Amino acid sequence: MIEETVSTLAIPSEQSRNDVALIERSIAAHDAAMAGIEAMNRIEVGGITASDGPLAFPFTVAAWNLERCLFPRESAEHLRATGASLVMLSEMDYGMARTSQRHTTAEVAMALGMQYAYGVEFLELGLGSETERDFCKDDANEKGFHGNAFLSSVPLRRPLLSRLWGERLWFTDTDQPRLGERIAVGGVVETEAGPFVAVSTHLESATTAACRERQVKELIDRLEAAFPGLPILIGGDLNTGNHIGGDFEAEGLFEMSAARGFTRHGGPIDQTTTRPSLITRWPERAMKLDWFLARGLRINESRIIPSLDASGRPLSDHDLITCVVEGFE
């Protein structure tokens, strides 16, 4: 568990990123390189908070895979309409050519008047997929950061980043080579009834259900050890059913987490959360990937909100999900 924070993540030099691209494609070499990059072992905390807190019940939480966040301003407006006090984001670019080198998390947080905690999931060693390169005006990334964020309207205590277990699958990818593994980022949120811990996470897509179950199990273990007795809310793109025919019920993570006291919430059970987008251009792709897992919290309702702006343009290949937290159980 990483808890050291900075106001701005250090930028790896272009030479160091070039060196990473040339190292042996092994887990040992990968992990040694990742340990040596400061930005992958820190949490950036910034933005502003609209209130000194604590949060009053009920409040809304939003979770959204923003697929690089091509449109920060429009995405912020879409989130504002939900009235969410807490926002869990994944696939957020920071210094990537495909998103004009922008700090997409900071832009969304500032537009919403929220504090943010940001963690680097991957150091991107290239410009991205073929469709993503269509959006690049530069031939290099200024930073190459891609990660998760947690936004809060009240001050976030004890920001945390937990890197999830994985097999370094993207390190050997020839189309989108990356250094890193999936993460969860979040912290402790104060409410009028006391604190709880909340994290934005993104499970691995290109793997098995057993791997995702292990990722969630180990995340729960770490949160329980670091924050004993606190209610927990996990939200984000759990990639349920990905690479196993889209059958989210085949994921062992649901049974495992239920046995440990968690309930799942993801809007109508028969409504999927993916759609064609400007990057993901496959109209037949429809899966239910996005969820909240809650323990010790009373969830009144959860919804799926189409990720289309006012003109009908998709802001992401994932729809936005929300839940209303009524109180502690």
C-alpha positions as CSV (number, residue, x, y, z in Angstrom):
1,M,0.0,0.0,0.0
2,I,1.4,3.4,-1.1
3,E,0.4,6.4,1.1
4,E,3.1,9.0,0.2
5,T,1.7,12.0,-1.5
6,V,3.1,14.8,-3.7
7,S,1.5,17.9,-5.2
8,T,2.9,17.0,-8.6
9,L,4.2,13.7,-9.8
10,A,7.9,13.7,-11.0
11,I,8.2,13.3,-14.8
12,P,10.5,10.4,-15.8
13,S,13.1,11.6,-18.2
14,E,12.8,10.8,-21.9
15,Q,16.0,8.8,-21.6
16,S,14.7,6.7,-18.7
17,R,11.5,5.9,-20.6
18,N,13.6,4.9,-23.6
19,D,15.7,2.7,-21.4
20,V,12.6,1.0,-20.0
21,A,11.5,0.2,-23.6
22,L,14.7,-1.7,-24.1
23,I,15.0,-3.9,-21.0
24,E,14.4,-7.6,-20.9
25,R,10.7,-8.5,-21.0
26,S,10.6,-10.4,-17.7
27,I,8.7,-9.8,-14.5
28,A,11.9,-9.2,-12.5
29,A,13.2,-6.6,-15.0
30,H,9.7,-5.0,-15.1
31,D,9.4,-4.7,-11.3
32,A,13.0,-3.4,-10.9
33,A,12.2,-0.6,-13.5
34,M,8.9,0.2,-11.9
35,A,10.5,0.5,-8.4
36,G,13.0,3.0,-9.8
37,I,10.3,5.4,-11.2
38,E,9.2,7.8,-8.4
39,A,5.9,8.7,-10.1
40,M,4.7,5.1,-9.9
41,N,5.3,5.0,-6.2
42,R,3.5,8.2,-5.1
43,I,0.0,9.7,-5.1
44,E,-0.6,13.1,-6.6
45,V,-3.1,15.1,-4.5
46,G,-4.5,18.4,-5.8
47,G,-7.6,20.4,-6.7
48,I,-9.9,22.1,-4.2
49,T,-12.8,21.0,-2.0
50,A,-16.2,22.6,-2.0
51,S,-16.7,21.9,1.7
52,D,-14.7,21.2,4.9
53,G,-17.1,18.2,5.4
54,P,-18.2,15.9,6.8
55,L,-20.5,14.5,4.2
56,A,-24.2,14.3,5.1
57,F,-26.3,11.4,4.1
58,P,-27.7,10.6,1.6
59,F,-25.0,11.3,-1.0
60,T,-24.3,10.1,-4.5
61,V,-21.1,8.4,-5.7
62,A,-20.2,8.1,-9.4
63,A,-17.8,5.7,-11.1
64,W,-16.7,6.1,-14.7
65,N,-14.1,4.6,-17.0
66,L,-13.5,7.7,-19.1
67,E,-11.4,5.9,-21.8
68,R,-8.4,8.2,-21.7
69,C,-10.7,11.3,-21.1
70,L,-10.7,12.9,-24.6
71,F,-13.1,15.5,-23.4
72,P,-12.4,16.7,-19.8
73,R,-14.8,19.7,-19.8
74,E,-17.7,17.9,-21.3
75,S,-17.1,14.9,-19.0
76,A,-17.0,17.2,-15.9
77,E,-20.4,18.6,-17.0
78,H,-21.8,15.1,-17.4
79,L,-20.6,14.3,-13.9
80,R,-22.0,17.5,-12.4
81,A,-25.5,16.6,-13.6
82,T,-25.4,13.5,-11.3
83,G,-24.8,15.6,-8.2
84,A,-22.1,13.2,-7.1
85,S,-20.1,14.1,-3.9
86,L,-17.5,11.4,-4.7
87,V,-16.3,10.4,-8.1
88,M,-14.2,7.3,-9.0
89,L,-12.5,7.6,-12.4
90,S,-10.3,5.2,-14.4
91,E,-8.3,5.3,-17.7
92,M,-7.3,8.9,-17.0
93,D,-4.4,10.3,-19.1
94,Y,-1.8,12.7,-17.8
95,G,0.8,14.0,-20.3
96,M,-0.3,11.8,-23.2
97,A,-0.1,12.9,-26.9
98,R,-3.6,11.3,-27.6
99,T,-5.2,13.7,-25.1
100,S,-3.1,16.8,-26.0
101,Q,-0.7,16.3,-23.1
102,R,-3.4,17.4,-20.7
103,H,-3.8,16.5,-17.0
104,T,-7.3,15.2,-17.5
105,T,-8.0,14.4,-13.8
106,A,-6.9,17.9,-12.7
107,E,-9.1,19.5,-15.3
108,V,-12.2,17.5,-14.3
109,A,-11.6,18.1,-10.6
110,M,-11.1,21.8,-11.0
111,A,-14.3,22.1,-13.1
112,L,-16.2,20.3,-10.4
113,G,-14.6,22.1,-7.4
114,M,-13.3,18.8,-6.0
115,Q,-10.1,17.5,-4.5
116,Y,-8.4,14.6,-6.3
117,A,-6.0,11.8,-5.6
118,Y,-4.3,10.4,-8.8
119,G,-2.2,7.3,-9.2
120,V,-0.3,6.0,-12.2
121,E,-1.5,2.6,-13.4
122,F,0.7,2.5,-16.4
123,L,3.7,4.3,-17.8
124,E,2.9,4.2,-21.5
125,L,5.9,3.5,-23.7
126,G,4.1,4.3,-26.9
127,L,1.3,6.5,-28.3
128,G,-1.4,3.9,-27.8
129,S,-3.5,1.8,-30.1
130,E,-4.0,2.5,-33.8
131,T,-7.3,4.4,-33.3
132,E,-5.8,6.4,-30.5
133,R,-2.9,7.6,-32.7
134,D,-5.5,9.4,-34.8
135,F,-5.9,11.9,-31.9
136,C,-2.1,12.5,-31.6
137,K,-0.7,15.9,-32.8
138,D,2.6,15.2,-31.1
139,D,5.0,12.3,-31.8
140,A,5.9,11.7,-28.2
141,N,4.2,11.8,-24.7
142,E,5.4,14.5,-22.3
143,K,4.8,12.2,-19.3
144,G,3.2,9.0,-20.5
145,F,1.0,8.6,-17.4
146,H,-2.3,6.6,-17.5
147,G,-4.2,5.9,-14.3
148,N,-7.0,6.1,-11.8
149,A,-8.4,9.0,-9.8
150,F,-10.6,9.5,-6.8
151,L,-12.4,12.9,-6.5
152,S,-14.1,14.2,-3.4
153,S,-16.1,17.3,-2.5
154,V,-14.8,17.0,1.1
155,P,-11.2,16.7,2.3
156,L,-9.8,13.2,1.7
157,R,-7.9,11.7,4.6
158,R,-5.1,9.1,4.2
159,P,-4.9,8.9,0.4
160,L,-3.8,5.5,-0.7
161,L,-2.7,3.6,-3.8
162,S,-2.7,-0.2,-4.0
163,R,-1.2,-1.9,-7.0
164,L,-3.1,-5.1,-7.8
165,W,-1.6,-8.5,-8.5
166,G,-1.0,-9.2,-12.2
167,E,1.2,-10.9,-14.8
168,R,2.8,-7.9,-16.4
169,L,0.7,-8.6,-19.5
170,W,1.0,-5.2,-21.0
171,F,4.7,-5.0,-20.7
172,T,5.1,-7.4,-23.7
173,D,2.3,-5.9,-25.7
174,T,3.6,-4.8,-29.1
175,D,0.7,-2.5,-29.9
176,Q,0.4,-0.7,-26.5
177,P,3.6,-1.5,-24.5
178,R,3.3,-0.3,-20.9
179,L,5.1,-0.5,-17.6
180,G,2.8,-1.2,-14.6
181,E,-0.2,-3.0,-13.3
182,R,-3.8,-2.3,-12.4
183,I,-4.4,-0.2,-9.3
184,A,-6.9,1.1,-6.8
185,V,-6.7,4.7,-5.5
186,G,-8.8,6.4,-2.8
187,G,-8.8,7.1,0.9
188,V,-10.8,7.8,4.0
189,V,-14.0,10.0,3.7
190,E,-15.6,11.5,6.8
191,T,-19.4,11.5,7.1
192,E,-21.6,12.8,9.8
193,A,-21.9,9.2,11.1
194,G,-18.1,8.5,11.0
195,P,-15.5,7.6,8.4
196,F,-15.4,5.0,5.7
197,V,-12.8,4.0,3.1
198,A,-13.5,4.3,-0.6
199,V,-11.4,3.4,-3.7
200,S,-11.6,3.7,-7.4
201,T,-10.3,0.6,-9.1
202,H,-9.8,-1.0,-12.5
203,L,-9.4,-4.7,-12.8
204,E,-7.4,-6.4,-15.6
205,S,-9.3,-7.0,-18.8
206,A,-6.9,-9.3,-20.7
207,T,-6.9,-12.1,-18.2
208,T,-9.1,-14.8,-16.4
209,A,-11.9,-14.5,-13.9
210,A,-9.6,-16.2,-11.4
211,C,-7.1,-13.4,-11.7
212,R,-9.7,-10.7,-11.2
213,E,-11.0,-12.6,-8.1
214,R,-7.5,-12.6,-6.7
215,Q,-7.1,-8.9,-7.4
216,V,-10.3,-8.1,-5.5
217,K,-9.5,-10.5,-2.6
218,E,-6.1,-9.0,-2.1
219,L,-7.5,-5.4,-2.3
220,I,-10.0,-6.2,0.4
221,D,-7.3,-7.9,2.5
222,R,-5.2,-4.7,2.3
223,L,-8.0,-2.3,3.1
224,E,-9.1,-4.4,6.1
225,A,-5.5,-4.4,7.4
226,A,-5.0,-0.7,6.9
227,F,-8.5,0.4,8.0
228,P,-9.8,-2.2,10.4
229,G,-13.5,-2.0,11.1
230,L,-14.3,0.8,8.6
231,P,-17.1,0.4,6.0
232,I,-15.7,0.0,2.5
233,L,-16.8,1.1,-0.9
234,I,-15.0,-0.2,-4.0
235,G,-16.1,1.1,-7.4
236,G,-15.1,1.1,-11.0
237,D,-14.5,-1.0,-14.1
238,L,-14.2,-4.6,-12.8
239,N,-14.0,-6.0,-16.4
240,T,-16.5,-8.7,-15.4
241,G,-17.0,-11.2,-18.2
242,N,-14.3,-9.7,-20.3
243,H,-12.5,-12.4,-22.4
244,I,-15.0,-15.0,-21.0
245,G,-17.8,-14.4,-23.4
246,G,-19.3,-11.4,-21.6
247,D,-20.8,-13.6,-18.8
248,F,-20.3,-11.4,-15.7
249,E,-22.0,-14.0,-13.5
250,A,-19.1,-16.4,-14.3
251,E,-16.8,-14.1,-12.2
252,G,-15.8,-15.6,-8.9
253,L,-15.2,-12.2,-7.4
254,F,-18.9,-11.7,-6.7
255,E,-19.3,-14.9,-4.7
256,M,-16.0,-14.3,-2.9
257,S,-16.8,-10.7,-2.0
258,A,-20.4,-11.6,-0.9
259,A,-18.9,-14.2,1.5
260,R,-17.0,-11.4,3.1
261,G,-20.0,-9.2,3.5
262,F,-20.1,-7.1,0.3
263,T,-23.1,-6.4,-1.8
264,R,-22.9,-5.5,-5.5
265,H,-24.6,-2.6,-7.2
266,G,-24.5,-1.8,-10.9
267,G,-27.9,-0.6,-12.1
268,P,-30.4,-2.8,-13.8
269,I,-29.0,-6.3,-14.0
270,D,-29.9,-6.7,-17.7
271,Q,-28.4,-3.3,-18.7
272,T,-24.9,-3.3,-20.1
273,T,-22.4,-0.6,-19.5
274,T,-20.3,-0.4,-22.7
275,R,-21.0,1.3,-26.0
276,P,-19.1,2.2,-29.2
277,S,-17.0,5.3,-28.9
278,L,-14.6,7.5,-30.9
279,I,-11.7,5.1,-29.8
280,T,-13.6,1.8,-29.4
281,R,-15.4,1.5,-32.7
282,W,-17.0,-2.0,-32.4
283,P,-20.8,-1.7,-32.3
284,E,-21.3,-5.3,-31.4
285,R,-19.3,-5.0,-28.1
286,A,-21.8,-4.8,-25.2
287,M,-20.8,-6.0,-21.7
288,K,-21.6,-5.3,-18.1
289,L,-18.3,-4.3,-16.6
290,D,-18.9,-1.6,-14.1
291,W,-19.9,-2.0,-10.4
292,F,-19.8,-0.9,-6.8
293,L,-19.0,-3.4,-4.1
294,A,-20.1,-2.1,-0.6
295,R,-19.8,-3.3,2.9
296,G,-21.2,-1.6,6.0
297,L,-23.0,1.0,3.8
298,R,-26.7,1.1,3.0
299,I,-27.1,1.6,-0.8
300,N,-30.5,2.8,-1.8
301,E,-30.3,2.7,-5.6
302,S,-27.8,2.4,-8.4
303,R,-28.2,3.7,-12.0
304,I,-26.5,3.5,-15.4
305,I,-26.3,6.9,-17.2
306,P,-25.5,6.9,-20.9
307,S,-22.1,8.6,-21.6
308,L,-23.4,10.8,-24.4
309,D,-22.9,14.6,-24.4
310,A,-25.6,17.0,-25.5
311,S,-24.9,16.4,-29.2
312,G,-25.1,12.6,-28.8
313,R,-21.3,12.2,-29.0
314,P,-19.9,9.4,-26.8
315,L,-17.5,10.6,-24.1
316,S,-16.3,7.1,-23.4
317,D,-16.9,3.5,-24.3
318,H,-18.3,3.0,-20.8
319,D,-21.5,4.4,-19.4
320,L,-21.4,6.2,-16.1
321,I,-22.7,4.4,-13.0
322,T,-24.0,6.0,-9.8
323,C,-25.2,4.8,-6.4
324,V,-26.9,6.6,-3.5
325,V,-25.4,6.0,0.0
326,E,-28.2,6.4,2.6
327,G,-26.1,5.6,5.7
328,F,-24.1,3.0,7.6
329,E,-25.5,-0.4,8.2
